[in-house]
């Protein structure tokens, strides 16, 4: 039996939301798939309802990331992006006219999220419209700079603001945030998808243009900047002058690139957890270093806005040892849960988002997995385009251990353990806690990556009936509601993620 306690007075970050993106598969599924299957997928992702036994019907995502594309779909094969599913439409044509009937599939999921109560919406963009780009493509030139024609950056800013304004009016969805750049450190010239690098100078210039236009238009949408390809680029000099040390460049008021005083800019830095989660000692050290840098800038928040498995930690950690080959089971879910816990507790991330909600690939990159029933996925053009099988995953339900219960506005509070050591906990049990001041709800999320059941005595917390209700994700349960247990009888089964919900007195 281990003793733990929760210090309700030691408040950390306020939660902004848990999310995923619609890139790229929602464009096909939302447009072509049978409505019954679309609704099942939407329920899995967005539902905040429970069944007759109290089990969640879905994972209740509270943030949805909507992709604004560059127009490679209209170019077809001339886009030089071979995979049709990785292309995207553009609302704006080269002649200056807008067609708001495009994005039929993505807009279906946008409305499905709205109708199921998703609280926060973010629009993100990877590249300027193809007719504004230097090479006329949605992917970049070899030179590491923003793929935008000379003098066209103001037009690019106008385009994004026009999209936000009109989508809000047409779809009845309020876009809380706009993310205008994505992984600007990388070389996007290979044509595997839309994308462009951007220097810190270009990003600062672009944000200033967007800020001015959002403000003049009277829009409440705030720019959420960063989406760094890996978190080291946020807090230190790496190997890319003009592409790294972004927190200081953008948030130090004395920096010539500072955006700190601009209107319509959220005081947040966003980044991606790729390449920094294994081994566990590196997972911990990177996040401590990032948190140290964030603390230098008063009031600055951090969001983890994109992650899927790109590392190769070996078969002892995940099936096949890397991101290749889908895994709908607990091993991958636990590997990701460790990252979520440490992003929330070591960097105080106030938002955490998975990369893409749907995948048809034989890869560990989705929450919901699509296939034709005969294999584990494919990227052939017509594969699952009009119909197929949609499969939930333990990864999805594990994310729900956070997203369904830890809602926007809740505050993370301190968990005190007997021997706090993030590295050791990362190979055993990790516990975080959250409180809702208005409803007196308390939520604990426990991740047990180990092979032994762990028992806990929760001390010094005055709860109604001194009980907690567990919701377990394991090989045999998908957020399954259990019987209320006493606070001195807490059990976290091996290879499971359990959310404990109680009511403060």
C-alpha positions in Angstrom: 0.0 0.0 0.0 1.3 3.4 -1.0 0.2 6.7 0.5 -0.6 9.7 -1.7 -2.2 13.0 -1.1 -3.6 15.9 -3.1 -2.9 19.5 -2.2 -6.0 21.4 -3.4 -4.3 24.7 -2.6 -1.3 24.1 -4.8 -2.8 25.0 -8.2 -1.0 24.6 -11.4 -2.3 25.3 -15.0 -5.9 25.9 -16.0 -6.9 23.4 -18.6 -7.7 24.7 -22.1 -8.7 21.4 -23.7 -7.8 18.0 -25.2 -8.0 17.6 -28.9 -7.2 16.1 -32.3 -7.2 17.3 -35.9 -9.3 16.5 -39.0 -6.3 16.2 -41.3 -6.5 14.6 -43.7 -8.9 11.7 -43.6 -12.0 13.6 -42.4 -12.3 15.1 -45.9 -13.1 11.7 -47.4 -15.0 10.1 -44.5 -17.1 13.1 -43.8 -18.1 13.5 -47.5 -18.5 9.9 -48.7 -19.0 7.4 -45.9 -22.5 6.3 -44.8 -24.0 8.7 -42.3 -24.5 6.0 -39.6 -20.7 5.2 -39.6 -19.8 8.9 -39.7 -22.0 9.5 -36.6 -20.4 6.6 -34.8 -17.0 8.0 -35.4 -18.2 11.5 -34.3 -19.7 10.0 -31.1 -16.5 8.2 -30.3 -14.5 11.4 -30.7 -16.9 14.1 -29.3 -19.7 12.6 -27.2 -19.9 13.6 -23.6 -22.8 11.3 -22.9 -22.9 8.0 -21.0 -24.8 4.8 -21.6 -27.4 3.2 -19.3 -24.6 1.8 -17.1 -22.7 5.1 -16.9 -20.0 4.2 -19.4 -18.9 7.1 -21.6 -20.1 6.7 -25.2 -17.0 8.6 -26.5 -14.0 10.5 -25.3 -15.5 14.0 -25.2 -12.7 15.9 -27.0 -12.9 19.6 -26.0 -10.8 21.0 -28.8 -11.1 20.3 -32.5 -8.4 21.3 -35.0 -9.7 22.3 -38.5 -7.3 22.3 -41.4 -7.3 25.2 -43.9 -5.6 23.9 -47.0 -3.7 25.3 -49.9 -5.4 23.9 -53.0 -3.4 20.8 -53.9 -6.6 18.9 -54.4 -7.7 21.1 -57.3 -4.4 20.6 -58.9 -4.8 16.8 -58.9 -1.7 15.0 -60.2 -0.1 18.3 -61.1 0.1 19.0 -57.3 3.0 16.5 -57.2 1.6 15.2 -54.0 1.1 11.6 -54.9 -1.4 10.6 -52.2 -4.8 12.1 -52.9 -5.7 11.8 -49.2 -2.8 14.1 -48.3 -3.9 16.9 -50.6 -6.4 19.6 -49.6 -8.8 22.0 -51.2 -8.6 25.7 -50.9 -11.5 28.1 -50.4 -9.8 30.7 -52.5 -9.3 30.4 -56.3 -6.5 32.2 -58.2 -9.1 34.6 -59.7 -9.8 35.9 -56.2 -13.2 34.3 -55.7 -14.1 32.2 -52.7 -16.2 29.0 -52.7 -17.5 28.2 -49.2 -19.0 24.9 -50.3 -15.6 23.2 -50.4 -14.3 21.1 -47.5 -17.6 19.2 -47.4 -16.2 16.3 -45.4 -14.3 18.4 -42.9 -17.2 20.8 -42.5 -19.4 17.8 -41.6 -17.1 16.8 -38.8 -16.8 20.5 -37.7 -20.6 20.6 -37.3 -20.6 17.2 -35.7 -18.2 18.5 -33.1 -20.2 21.6 -32.6 -23.5 19.6 -32.1 -21.9 17.3 -29.6 -20.7 20.2 -27.4 -17.0 20.6 -28.2 -16.0 23.8 -26.5 -12.9 25.0 -28.4 -12.1 25.2 -32.1 -8.7 25.9 -33.7 -8.0 26.5 -37.4 -4.5 25.6 -38.6 -2.7 26.0 -41.8 0.4 24.4 -43.4 1.0 26.5 -46.5 -0.1 29.5 -48.5 -2.6 29.0 -51.3 -0.8 27.4 -54.2 -1.3 30.5 -56.4 0.5 32.6 -53.8 3.4 30.2 -53.4 6.8 30.6 -55.1 6.7 27.3 -56.9 2.9 27.1 -57.4 2.7 24.1 -55.1 1.4 23.3 -51.6 4.8 22.1 -50.6 7.9 24.2 -50.5 11.0 25.1 -52.5 14.3 23.6 -51.3 15.4 26.9 -49.8 14.4 27.1 -46.1 12.1 30.1 -46.1 8.4 30.6 -46.3 7.1 29.5 -49.7 5.3 32.8 -50.5 5.8 35.1 -53.5 7.4 38.5 -52.9 4.8 40.9 -51.6 2.1 38.3 -51.1 2.3 37.8 -47.3 -0.5 40.4 -46.7 -2.7 38.6 -49.1 -2.0 35.3 -47.3 -3.0 36.9 -44.0 -6.2 38.3 -45.6 -7.0 34.8 -46.9 -6.8 33.2 -43.4 -8.8 35.9 -41.7 -11.4 35.7 -44.5 -11.7 31.9 -43.9 -12.1 32.3 -40.2 -14.8 35.0 -40.6 -16.8 33.2 -43.2 -16.6 29.7 -41.6 -17.9 31.1 -38.3 -20.8 32.7 -40.1 -21.6 29.7 -42.3 -21.1 26.9 -39.8 -22.1 28.5 -36.6 -18.7 27.6 -35.0 -16.6 30.1 -33.1 -12.9 29.7 -33.9 -11.2 30.5 -30.7 -7.7 30.1 -32.2 -5.7 30.3 -35.4 -2.4 28.5 -35.8 -0.7 30.0 -38.9 2.5 28.0 -39.1 3.3 24.4 -38.6 6.7 22.8 -38.0 8.5 25.7 -39.6 11.9 24.1 -38.8 11.5 21.2 -41.3 12.3 20.8 -45.0 8.9 20.5 -46.7 10.2 20.2 -50.3 9.7 16.5 -50.7 6.0 16.7 -51.8 4.6 14.2 -49.3 2.0 16.8 -48.1 1.4 20.5 -48.0 3.9 22.5 -45.8 6.5 25.2 -45.7 9.4 26.2 -43.5 9.5 29.7 -42.1 12.2 31.7 -40.3 11.4 33.3 -37.0 11.6 36.7 -38.8 9.0 35.6 -41.3 6.8 34.2 -38.6 6.9 37.4 -36.6 6.1 39.5 -39.7 3.2 37.1 -40.5 1.7 37.2 -37.0 1.8 41.0 -37.0 -0.2 41.1 -40.3 -2.7 38.6 -38.9 -3.0 40.4 -35.6 -3.8 43.6 -37.3 -6.4 42.1 -39.6 -8.2 40.1 -36.9 -8.4 43.2 -34.7 -9.7 45.4 -37.5 -12.3 42.8 -38.5 -13.5 42.7 -34.9 -12.9 39.0 -34.6 -12.2 37.4 -31.2 -10.0 34.7 -32.7 -6.6 34.6 -31.1 -3.3 33.5 -32.8 -1.8 30.4 -31.1 1.8 30.4 -32.3 4.5 27.7 -32.6 3.7 24.2 -33.6 7.5 23.6 -33.3 8.5 20.3 -35.0 10.2 19.3 -31.7 10.2 21.1 -28.4 13.9 21.8 -28.3 13.4 24.5 -30.9 11.3 26.4 -28.4 13.8 26.7 -25.6 17.3 26.6 -26.9 19.6 27.0 -29.9 19.6 23.7 -31.8 21.1 23.6 -35.3 18.8 26.0 -37.1 19.7 29.7 -36.7 16.5 31.8 -37.2 14.4 28.7 -36.6 15.0 27.9 -32.9 15.1 29.6 -29.5 11.5 30.7 -30.3 10.2 31.4 -26.8 12.8 34.2 -26.3 12.5 35.5 -29.9 8.7 35.8 -29.7 8.0 36.6 -26.0 10.9 38.6 -24.8 9.6 42.2 -25.0 13.1 43.5 -26.0 13.3 41.1 -29.0 12.8 42.7 -32.4 10.6 39.7 -33.3 8.4 40.0 -30.1 4.7 39.4 -30.5 4.0 39.8 -26.8 2.1 43.1 -27.0 0.0 42.4 -30.1 -3.8 42.2 -30.0 -5.5 38.9 -30.8 -2.5 36.9 -29.8 -2.9 34.2 -27.1 -0.1 34.2 -24.6 0.9 30.6 -25.4 3.7 28.8 -27.1 2.8 25.6 -28.9 5.0 22.6 -29.8 5.0 19.0 -30.8 6.3 16.2 -28.6 7.9 14.3 -31.5 11.4 13.0 -31.0 11.6 13.8 -27.3 9.8 11.0 -25.5 12.3 8.1 -25.4 14.2 7.0 -23.4 12.3 8.1 -20.3 15.2 10.1 -18.9 15.2 12.2 -22.1 11.4 12.6 -21.8 11.9 14.1 -18.4 15.0 16.2 -19.1 13.5 17.9 -22.2 10.4 18.8 -20.4 12.1 20.2 -17.4 14.3 22.4 -19.6 11.3 23.6 -21.5 9.4 24.5 -18.3 12.5 26.4 -17.0 12.4 28.5 -20.1 8.6 29.1 -20.0 8.9 30.3 -16.4 11.2 33.1 -17.5 8.2 34.7 -19.2 5.4 35.6 -16.8 2.0 34.2 -17.7 3.2 32.3 -20.8 1.3 29.0 -21.3 2.3 25.9 -23.2 0.2 23.6 -25.4 1.3 20.3 -26.8 -0.6 20.5 -30.2 0.5 17.4 -32.1 1.9 14.0 -31.4 1.9 10.5 -32.9 4.6 7.8 -32.6 7.6 8.5 -34.8 10.2 7.2 -32.4 11.6 3.6 -32.3 11.7 2.6 -28.7 11.8 -1.1 -29.4 9.4 -4.0 -29.1 9.5 -4.0 -25.3 7.6 -0.7 -25.5 5.3 -1.0 -28.5 4.4 -3.6 -31.0 6.9 -3.6 -34.0 9.1 -1.4 -32.0 8.2 1.8 -33.8 5.3 3.8 -35.4 4.8 1.3 -38.2 2.0 -1.2 -38.1 -1.2 -0.2 -36.3 -1.8 -1.3 -32.8 -5.3 -1.0 -31.3 -4.3 -2.4 -28.0 -2.9 -1.2 -24.7 0.8 -1.2 -25.3 0.8 1.8 -27.6 -1.9 3.5 -25.4 0.4 3.2 -22.4 3.4 4.5 -24.3 1.4 7.6 -25.2 -0.1 8.0 -21.8 3.3 8.4 -20.3 4.0 11.3 -22.7 0.6 13.0 -21.9 1.2 12.7 -18.1 4.7 14.3 -18.3 3.6 17.0 -20.7 0.8 17.9 -18.2 2.9 17.6 -15.1 6.5 18.7 -16.1 5.7 21.4 -18.6 2.2 22.3 -17.2 0.7 21.9 -20.7 -2.8 23.4 -20.5 -3.8 21.7 -23.8 -2.8 18.4 -25.3 -3.8 17.2 -28.8 -3.2 14.0 -30.8 -2.2 14.5 -34.4 -4.9 13.0 -36.6 -8.2 11.7 -35.5 -8.6 9.1 -38.3 -6.2 7.0 -40.2 -6.4 4.4 -42.9 -2.7 3.6 -42.8 -1.0 0.6 -41.3 0.6 3.0 -38.8 0.1 4.2 -35.2 -1.1 7.7 -36.1 -4.9 7.7 -35.5 -7.4 7.5 -32.7 -9.9 5.8 -35.0 -8.6 3.2 -37.6 -10.2 2.7 -41.0 -9.8 -0.4 -43.2 -11.7 -2.6 -45.6 -12.0 -5.6 -43.4 -9.4 -7.7 -45.2 -6.2 -6.1 -43.9 -4.8 -3.5 -41.5 -4.9 -0.5 -43.7 -3.5 0.8 -47.0 -2.7 4.1 -48.7 -4.0 3.1 -52.2 -6.1 6.0 -53.5 -9.5 4.5 -53.4 -8.9 2.4 -50.3 -11.8 3.2 -47.8 -12.6 6.3 -49.7 -16.4 5.8 -49.9 -16.9 3.2 -47.1 -15.1 0.8 -44.8 -14.8 -0.4 -41.2 -14.1 2.1 -38.5 -12.4 0.7 -35.4 -11.9 2.4 -32.0 -8.5 1.9 -30.3 -7.3 1.7 -26.7 -5.2 4.8 -27.6 -8.5 6.7 -28.2 -10.1 5.5 -25.0 -6.9 6.2 -23.0 -7.0 9.8 -24.2 -10.6 9.8 -23.0 -9.3 9.1 -19.5 -8.2 12.7 -19.7 -10.4 14.4 -22.2 -13.8 13.1 -21.0 -13.2 14.1 -17.4 -10.7 16.9 -17.4 -12.7 19.7 -18.9 -11.7 23.3 -19.9 -11.5 25.6 -16.9 -10.4 22.8 -14.5 -7.2 23.4 -12.6 -4.4 20.8 -12.1 -3.5 20.5 -8.5 -0.4 18.9 -6.8 -0.2 15.2 -6.1 2.2 14.3 -3.3 3.8 10.8 -3.4 6.2 9.1 -1.0 9.1 9.1 -3.4 8.6 11.5 -6.3 10.9 10.7 -9.2 9.5 11.3 -12.7 11.9 8.8 -14.2 11.0 6.0 -11.9 7.3 6.8 -12.0 7.5 6.7 -15.8 8.3 3.0 -15.6 5.7 2.4 -12.9 2.6 4.5 -12.0 2.0 8.2 -12.8 -0.8 10.1 -11.1 -2.1 13.6 -11.8 -5.1 15.5 -10.2 -7.5 18.2 -11.4 -10.3 20.1 -9.6 -13.4 21.9 -10.8 -14.0 24.7 -8.4 -17.6 25.3 -9.5 -18.9 21.7 -9.2 -16.5 20.5 -6.5 -15.5 17.7 -8.7 -12.0 16.1 -8.2 -10.4 14.0 -10.9 -7.3 11.8 -10.6 -5.8 10.1 -13.6 -3.5 7.2 -12.9 -1.3 5.5 -15.6 0.2 2.1 -14.7 2.7 1.1 -17.3 4.0 -1.6 -15.0 3.1 -5.3 -14.7 2.0 -5.2 -11.1 -1.3 -3.9 -9.6 -0.6 -1.0 -7.3 -2.7 -0.1 -4.2 -3.0 3.4 -2.8 -4.3 5.2 0.3 -5.4 8.7 -0.6 -4.9 10.8 2.5 -6.2 14.1 3.8 -8.9 14.7 1.1 -12.4 15.2 2.3 -14.8 13.7 -0.2 -18.5 13.0 -0.2 -18.8 9.5 1.3 -15.0 9.3 1.1 -15.4 7.4 -2.2 -14.1 7.7 -5.8 -15.6 6.2 -8.9 -13.1 4.5 -11.3 -13.3 4.5 -15.1 -10.8 2.0 -16.5 -9.1 1.6 -19.9 -7.4 -1.7 -20.2 -7.2 -4.7 -22.5 -10.7 -5.6 -21.3 -12.3 -2.2 -20.7 -12.9 1.0 -22.6 -13.4 3.7 -20.0 -15.6 1.3 -18.1 -17.3 2.6 -15.1 -16.6 0.7 -11.9 -18.1 0.5 -8.4 -17.3 3.4 -6.1 -14.3 2.6 -3.8 -13.1 4.0 -0.5 -10.1 6.4 -0.7 -8.0 3.9 1.3 -8.8 1.1 -1.1 -7.6 2.5 -4.5 -6.2 0.0 -6.9 -4.6 0.8 -10.3 -4.4 -2.5 -12.2 -1.3 -3.3 -14.2 -1.2 -2.1 -17.8 -4.1 0.2 -17.4 -5.2 3.9 -17.2 -7.8 4.7 -14.5 -9.6 8.0 -13.9 -11.0 8.3 -10.4 -13.8 10.9 -10.0 -15.1 12.2 -6.7 -16.9 15.1 -5.1 -15.3 17.4 -2.6 -17.2 18.1 0.6 
